[in-house]
Amino acid sequence: MQAPVNEIAELYGKACVQGRLFAEDINQLTGRGIPIIGELAKQFGVSDSEVKKLVESGRVGFPQIEQAFVNMTSQGGKFSGMMEAQSKLTNTNVRGEKQDPYPES
């Protein structure tokens, strides 16, 4: 993924409030390394290019976006286990040495 989690969360929240996905949202998610077009194509059973047409016509609502994120983060999804893997990295320093996440002051 090419973006901080807070940016992805902001885009996800925006889609939730809007109740649907717009072309700009697709571009922003794709630009941040989220394969939203391919995931929506699987859901709708259409080609990637058809997804853009569905978005433009307002046929991609928040339930489909939510399901796409569930699919991408569930077992077998592109981002499955990412938080666990990332949490292991946060306890290491630049040299790869394990560090105590709660050092005594």
Stockholm file with secondary structure:
# STOCKHOLM 1.0

chainA/1-105         MQAPVNEIAELYGKACVQGRLFAEDINQLTGRGIPIIGELAKQFGVSDSEVKKLVESGRVGFPQIEQAFVNMTSQGGKFSGMMEAQSKLTNTNVRGEKQDPYPES
#=GR chainA/1-105 SS CCSCHHHHHHHHHHHHHHTBCCHHHHHHHHHTTCCHHHHHHHHHTCCHHHHHHHHHTTCCBHHHHHHHHHHHHSTTSTTTTHHHHHHHHTTBCTTSCBCCSSCCC
#=GC SS_cons         CCSCHHHHHHHHHHHHHHTBCCHHHHHHHHHTTCCHHHHHHHHHTCCHHHHHHHHHTTCCBHHHHHHHHHHHHSTTSTTTTHHHHHHHHTTBCTTSCBCCSSCCC
//
